[in-house]
Amino acid sequence: MAWEWVPPVSAAGGAVLGAWVGAVTTWLTAKGTRDHALELARADRQQQRFAEAYLDLVTYLEHFGQWAHTLRPLYEPAGHERRPMPSAEQQARCRALVAAYGSDAIKGLYKSYNETIGEIINADLLIGLALQSGRDAGVNEPEQWERLRGLLKQESERREQIADQVSAELST
């Protein structure tokens, strides 16, 4: 008679243990699914941020390109107004976006692009000086015009390289 309680207690203990194992397994499976869903949501948000930052970058570069290519037209009709250079605020935002989201390839291309823009600004200033002061300025005006044409071509190429890199990065 002393052993009569063993089978019912064993069955009850087995049922409790089975229920506990089932609950833990269900919880772990659900946690894994939740963690995976959170990771996918984070990746989607990150991809969206990259896309927005890169769209702002390409838009900014297009504005700068339009400014550069209308800087010194060969023929200026009366009343021609220069397109304004992107504002200091726009430039700062673009630099911040590249610093925060840009890949190493984008950062390198952007640096080269900015160097070209600096050279374009320099050539424009020298042409303006030569036009105002003539030969007294000590500037070889035809040489600066030729330099500006080469720099504008380089600006277009570098802008296209950045756009191609952005496209490649966003498509992966």
N, C-alpha and C positions, 0 to 999 in steps of 0.2 A: 503494500500500500504506500510505502514511502516514495515510490517512483511514479506514481500516477500523475503527478503534477508536471513531470518533465516534458512529455509531448505537447501539451497545450502551451506551456510557457515557451518552449522552443519554437513552436509555430508562431506565436505572437511576437517573439523576439526577431524571428526571421522576417516577419511581415514589416515590423518597424524598421529593421535594418534595410530591407528592400525599398521601402518608401523613402527612407533617408537618402540612399544611394540614387534613387530615381530623381529626387528633388535636387540634389547637388548636381547631377548630370544635366538636368534641364536648366538649372541656373547658369552653369558654365557655358552651355550651348547658347543660351539667350545672351549672355554677356559677350561672348565672342561675336555674335551677330550684331549686337549694339556697337561694339568696338569697331567692327568692320564698317558699319554704316557711318559712324562718326569720322573714321579715317577717310572714307569716300567723300563725305561732305567737306572736310577740311581741304582735301585735294581739289575739289570743285571750286571752293572759295579762292584758293591760291591761284588756280588757273585763271579764274575770272579777274583777279587783281592783276596778274601778269598781262592779260589781254587788254585791260583798260589802260594800264601804264604804257604798254607798247603802242596802243592806238594814239594816246596823247603824244608820245614821242614822235611817231610818224607824222601826225598832224602838225606838230611844232616844226619839224624839219621841212615840211612842205611850205609852211609860212616863211621860214627863213630862206628857202630856195626861191620862192616867188620874189621876196625882197631883193635877194642878191641878183637875180636875173633882170630886174627892172631898175637896178641901181644906176647904171650908165648906159642907157640905150644909145645906139649910134645916131639915131635921129630923135630929137626931142621936140614934139610939136609945142606951139605956144600954149601955156597954161598947164603943161605936164607937171604933175605932182608926183614926187617919189612915194613909193609904197613905204609905210613905216616899218622899221625893224621891229621884230618881236620885242615886247616890253621886257624890262629887267625882271618883272614878276614872272612872266612866261618862261624866260630863260632859267630862272632859279627853280621853278617847278619842274622843268624838264631835267635839269641837273639832278634834282632830288629824286625824281622817278628813276633815272638811270642808276643812281647810287643805290637806291633801295631795291630795285627789281631787276636791273640789268644783269645779264650774264657777263662773264669775262669778255666774250667776243663782242657783245654790244658795247660794253664800256670802252674797249679798245677802238672800235669803229667810231664811237661818239667822240672820243678824244681826237682822233684824226680829223673828223668832220669839223670840230670846233677850231682846230688849227687852221684848216682851210678857210673857214669864215673869218678868222683873225687876219689872214693874209689878204682876203678880199677887201676887208675894211681898210687895211693898210694901203692897198693899191688904189682904192677909191680916194682916200685922203691925199695921196701923192698926185693923182690926176687932178683933183680939185685944186691943189696947191699950184700945179703947173698951169692950169687954166687961168687962175687968178693972177699969178705973178710972172707968167711967161718964163723966159730963159733965166731970169734972175733967181728962180727957185732952185736951180741946180738939179732939176728933175728931168730925166729923159722921158718926155710924155709918150712918144710912140712905144717905147719899151714898156711903160706901165700899162698902156692899153693892151699890148700883146700879153703881158703877164696876167692882166685881169681876165682876158678871154680864156687863157689856159686854166686859171683858177676856177672860173665858172664851170668849165667842163669837168674839172676835178670835183667840184661841189656836187654836181649832178651824179657823178659816178659814186661818190661816197654815200650820198643820200640813197641811191638805189641799192648799194651794198647793205646798208642798215635795214632797209625795207625787206630785202631778201632774207637777211638773218632773222629778222622778227618773224617773217612768215614761216621760216623753217622751224624756229623754236616753238611757235604757237601750234604748229601742225603735229607736234610729237605728243 
